[in-house]
Amino acid sequence: MSSPLEWAGFADVSLAALLFLCVAAFAAGAVDAIVGGGGLIQLPALLLVMPGGDTLLSLATSKVAAFAGTASAVPTYARRTRIDWWTAVPMALIAFGGAVGGAAFANLLPTDVLNWVVLIALVGVGIYTWRKPALGSVETPRFGRRAQIALAALGGLTIGFWDGLAGPGTGSFLVFLLVGMLGYAFLHASATAKLVNTATNLGALCYFIPAGKVLWGLGLTMAACNIAGSVTGALIATRQGSGFVRRVFLSVVAAMALTLGARLIFGT
């Protein structure tokens, strides 16, 4: 279980590490399908294993799985709820460009800096999620069409850049932006966030793939698990409700933050 797997595209991870990453990808897909923030599980898991010994390999490979999960969720949302395409499409296009820029900037950061960025994001989003009850039960638009598109585009650019740079919490940030600033209902915001998040994941990959940073064997394996998690997440939402998912989300975020923090502080 602990011996390196000599498989192409897996960077010699062990079977135990591969199983751990598959479970993390599955959990990330499930959480992301409901509340966003699957990257808070998936990327830290990759950083703990550190395939290939390079943070950027972990970041780039996580985008393959994340793209598969968000892309598979968009058709499901489109069938079940209304998507405001006039706002969503410009937001997604500009977020795509922001993600390309963020990915390029990530390539310039030292490994330790990026790890600390991920840890701070884990703690910050975890505390925010814990302190804020669910928003967006009622659709209450706060701006006219042009102002709404402009604010969505600005938010998409900023969050897209963050997704290319590191990524944890992107889905949650998008939902918070759409609900808290633009007044979307939660379900409507989740649907739009999935479309934009798909664009940001693709934007990051447009930089990482030519740079040779993607571990394809590992990435595609995790992508399959992420998609399976997305389907399961939808079933959990229907049967158990968002309160259950929120508790699981906070528990996993806390565990990952503690583990990654211990590694950074104590060098374990």
C-alpha positions in Angstrom: 0.0 0.0 0.0 2.9 2.4 0.7 5.1 1.5 -2.3 5.1 4.0 -5.1 2.9 3.1 -8.1 5.0 3.2 -11.3 2.1 4.3 -13.4 2.4 7.0 -16.0 0.8 10.3 -14.9 0.6 9.4 -11.2 4.0 10.8 -10.1 4.8 7.6 -8.1 2.1 8.1 -5.5 1.4 5.1 -3.3 -1.8 3.0 -3.5 -2.8 4.3 0.0 -2.2 7.9 -1.1 -4.2 7.3 -4.3 -7.2 5.9 -2.4 -7.0 8.9 0.0 -7.1 11.3 -3.0 -10.0 9.5 -4.5 -12.0 9.7 -1.3 -11.1 13.4 -1.1 -12.2 14.0 -4.7 -15.5 12.2 -4.1 -16.1 14.3 -0.9 -15.2 17.5 -2.8 -17.7 16.7 -5.6 -20.4 16.0 -3.0 -19.8 19.2 -1.1 -19.4 21.3 -4.2 -22.6 20.1 -5.6 -24.5 21.5 -2.7 -22.7 24.5 -1.2 -19.6 25.0 -3.2 -16.1 25.0 -1.7 -15.1 21.5 -2.8 -11.6 22.8 -3.4 -11.3 23.2 0.3 -11.2 19.4 0.5 -9.5 18.4 -2.7 -6.5 20.8 -3.0 -5.4 20.5 0.6 -5.6 16.7 0.2 -3.3 16.9 -2.8 -0.9 19.2 -0.9 -0.7 16.7 1.9 0.3 14.0 -0.6 2.4 16.4 -2.8 2.6 14.2 -5.9 5.8 15.0 -7.8 7.0 17.2 -4.9 5.7 20.4 -6.6 2.8 22.5 -5.3 1.9 23.6 -8.9 1.4 19.9 -9.9 -1.1 19.6 -7.1 -2.9 22.8 -8.1 -3.0 22.0 -11.8 -4.1 18.4 -11.3 -6.9 19.5 -8.9 -8.3 21.6 -11.7 -8.9 18.6 -13.9 -11.1 17.0 -11.3 -12.8 20.3 -10.4 -13.6 21.1 -14.0 -15.2 17.6 -14.5 -17.3 18.1 -11.4 -18.6 21.6 -12.1 -19.2 20.9 -15.8 -21.3 17.9 -15.0 -23.4 19.9 -12.5 -24.3 22.7 -15.0 -26.8 20.6 -17.1 -28.5 19.3 -13.9 -29.0 22.8 -12.6 -30.1 24.1 -16.0 -32.9 21.5 -16.0 -34.1 22.3 -12.5 -33.8 26.1 -12.1 -33.5 29.3 -14.1 -30.1 30.6 -15.1 -29.8 34.3 -15.9 -27.7 33.8 -19.0 -27.4 37.6 -19.7 -25.5 37.9 -16.4 -23.9 34.5 -16.2 -22.2 34.4 -19.6 -20.3 37.7 -19.3 -19.4 36.9 -15.8 -18.0 33.5 -16.8 -16.0 34.9 -19.8 -14.3 37.5 -17.6 -13.8 35.0 -14.8 -12.1 32.8 -17.4 -9.6 35.5 -18.1 -9.0 36.2 -14.4 -8.3 32.5 -13.9 -5.7 32.4 -16.6 -4.0 35.4 -15.0 -4.2 33.9 -11.5 -2.6 30.6 -12.8 0.2 32.5 -14.4 0.8 34.4 -11.1 0.8 31.2 -9.1 3.7 30.0 -11.1 5.7 32.9 -9.7 5.0 32.2 -6.0 7.2 30.2 -3.8 5.7 26.9 -2.6 5.5 28.0 1.1 3.6 31.2 0.2 1.0 29.3 -1.8 0.6 26.8 1.1 0.0 29.6 3.5 -2.5 31.2 1.1 -4.5 27.9 1.1 -4.4 27.6 4.9 -5.6 31.2 5.4 -8.4 30.5 2.9 -9.4 27.4 4.8 -9.6 29.2 8.1 -11.3 32.3 6.7 -14.0 30.6 4.7 -14.6 28.0 7.5 -15.2 30.8 10.0 -17.4 32.7 7.6 -19.5 29.7 6.8 -19.8 28.9 10.5 -20.9 32.4 11.5 -23.3 33.0 8.6 -26.7 31.3 8.3 -28.0 30.3 4.9 -28.9 33.3 2.8 -30.9 33.8 -0.4 -34.2 32.2 0.5 -36.0 34.9 -1.6 -34.9 36.5 -4.8 -34.4 40.2 -4.2 -32.5 41.9 -7.1 -30.7 45.0 -5.9 -29.5 46.6 -9.1 -30.6 47.3 -12.6 -29.5 45.0 -15.5 -26.3 47.0 -16.5 -25.2 47.5 -12.9 -25.8 43.8 -12.1 -23.7 42.7 -15.1 -20.9 45.1 -14.2 -20.8 44.0 -10.6 -21.0 40.3 -11.5 -18.2 40.8 -14.0 -16.0 42.6 -11.5 -16.6 39.9 -8.9 -16.0 37.2 -11.5 -12.7 38.7 -12.5 -11.5 38.8 -8.9 -12.8 35.4 -7.9 -11.5 33.9 -11.2 -8.0 35.3 -10.4 -8.2 33.6 -7.0 -9.3 30.3 -8.5 -6.3 30.3 -10.9 -4.0 31.3 -8.1 -5.1 28.7 -5.5 -8.8 28.0 -5.8 -10.2 26.8 -2.4 -13.6 28.2 -1.7 -14.2 29.6 -5.2 -17.7 28.1 -5.5 -18.6 29.4 -2.1 -17.2 32.9 -2.8 -19.3 33.0 -6.0 -22.4 32.0 -4.2 -21.8 34.6 -1.5 -21.2 37.2 -4.1 -24.4 36.4 -6.0 -26.6 36.1 -2.9 -25.0 38.8 -0.6 -24.4 41.5 -3.2 -26.7 40.9 -6.1 -29.7 39.5 -4.2 -30.0 36.1 -6.0 -32.0 33.3 -4.4 -29.7 30.5 -3.1 -30.6 27.9 -5.8 -30.3 30.5 -8.6 -26.9 31.6 -7.2 -25.7 28.0 -7.0 -26.7 27.3 -10.6 -24.9 30.5 -11.9 -21.9 29.8 -9.7 -21.4 26.3 -11.3 -21.3 27.8 -14.8 -18.8 30.5 -13.7 -16.7 28.0 -11.8 -16.5 25.7 -14.8 -15.1 28.7 -16.8 -12.5 29.5 -14.1 -11.4 25.9 -13.9 -11.0 25.8 -17.7 -9.2 29.1 -17.7 -6.6 27.8 -15.2 -6.2 24.6 -17.2 -5.5 26.7 -20.3 -2.4 27.9 -18.6 -1.4 24.7 -16.7 -1.7 22.2 -19.6 0.7 23.9 -22.0 3.1 24.5 -19.0 3.1 20.7 -18.5 1.8 20.8 -14.9 -1.0 18.4 -15.1 -0.6 14.8 -13.9 -3.2 13.3 -16.3 -3.4 9.8 -14.8 -4.1 11.1 -11.3 -6.2 14.0 -12.5 -8.6 11.8 -14.6 -8.9 9.3 -11.8 -9.9 12.0 -9.4 -12.2 13.5 -12.0 -14.2 10.3 -12.1 -14.5 10.3 -8.3 -15.4 14.0 -8.3 -18.3 13.4 -10.8 -19.5 10.4 -8.7 -19.4 12.7 -5.6 -21.5 15.3 -7.4 -24.2 12.9 -8.1 -24.2 11.6 -4.5 -24.2 15.2 -3.3 -27.4 15.9 -5.1 -29.0 12.9 -3.4 -27.8 14.0 0.0 -29.3 17.4 -0.5 -32.7 15.9 -1.4 -32.8 13.4 1.4 -30.9 15.0 4.3 -31.1 18.8 3.6 -28.5 21.5 3.5 -28.1 21.6 7.3 -26.5 18.1 7.3 -24.2 19.0 4.4 -23.2 22.3 6.1 -22.1 20.4 9.3 -20.0 17.9 7.2 -18.5 20.8 5.3 -17.4 22.6 8.4 -16.0 19.4 10.0 -13.9 18.6 6.9 -12.6 22.1 6.5 -11.6 22.2 10.2 -9.8 18.8 9.9 -7.9 19.9 6.7 -6.9 23.2 8.2 -5.5 21.6 11.3 -3.6 19.0 9.3 -2.2 21.5 6.8 -1.4 24.0 9.5 0.5 21.3 11.5 2.5 20.5 8.4 3.5 24.1 7.7 4.3 24.9 11.4 6.1 21.7 12.4 7.3 20.5 9.0 5.7 17.1 9.3 
